[in-house]
Amino acid sequence: MNTGVVAYRYGKALLKYVQERGTGEMVYRQVLLLVQRMSSYEQLKHILENRDDVPQQQKKELMAAAVEETLAPELASFADLVHSQGRMNFLFRMLNSFITQYREANGIIVGRLTTAVPVEGLKEKLEKIFSGRTGASVRLVEDVDEDIIGGFVLELDGCRLDASVEGRLRKIRDELIEKNNRIV
């Protein structure tokens, strides 16, 4: 059995369901949070996907606790469907597939902005610039990494812009090594 195909089909079904109901944004937000929590807490993922001795209602309560609010009816129904079909072991992959398909359907590009210190307003400014250039809704996740010393690193849609001090120092070092190797 191809788990990718199973995850894709269920993700697509959830996407179609929330589009018909007009609740895509709320379900997308809850699924993002649920996937984040399942990634952070391996035990949560294990219980939801692999513990057949835990009743489905308790699993839905765990999902609601993970998203810190009442589970959207569409997401609760989806969990019931997945459970009734004996596919709970694919839940994490299905939810990730839904996220990818939702972003494609709604023109959302997600990237990562890493700075050495928190910079107020930079994220919003870059989101606005890249949204204007791509015609898509750009959403950046902010990280702070003191190791880059200064500047920023932007990763967006498979591209990486390294405007960090660490990146510049690495480039200078590599150039010096290359020149030194030509001399010898």
Steps between C-alpha positions, in 0.01 A plus 500: 500500500633843404468718809559816296197431283283425804611819677449708184149370439383555855664845506322584176168377639539718811589799282194452281279456807617823669477691171138392462425599858694830483703417810840456336685770694388375842574135420835595341599689816403207723677246279819712501497510878418130530785402265738725693398338829523148354852583381602643836339231714574156360279341766197694371568380148544144624170503692303648210646273233593172667300443818193298409418458869428874534136577408442731203321755719807531723718545192278786384522653848879478478488669160281777644741543791790522253333781304386664826139543387198299396581292196340629181206273412657426162827392661314286756300334220819445305662332803194275535516407132871419519440292811205310349712414196785370719741764370593684820862390455515738200346800681819709522574453130140575408504824695829604340356420158197716580729789599692478174185477289329784691800725440505418129125557464516834681827635360686493830880488507661434836859592572740541788669821614798458731657800672769535767271710720128569478437778245166672529317545171748313277278195462198706398704711258649194328160328485355807329789528252494133401120484490505787251767334286359147500129579503465243779433539868845474660521397865834496676588310814749690713801341668772657710847348468784689667755293306437700181647802687302761302286545190242241401443177308181470296380165366201523270356258244820297469730804478737622767625857541786514750565860601655404834839595640573131551423432133729782388784378723457147367511629142818702568662196666409277205640754253827524696531121512433476127762766420747333734445166328574657159827644629629167627 
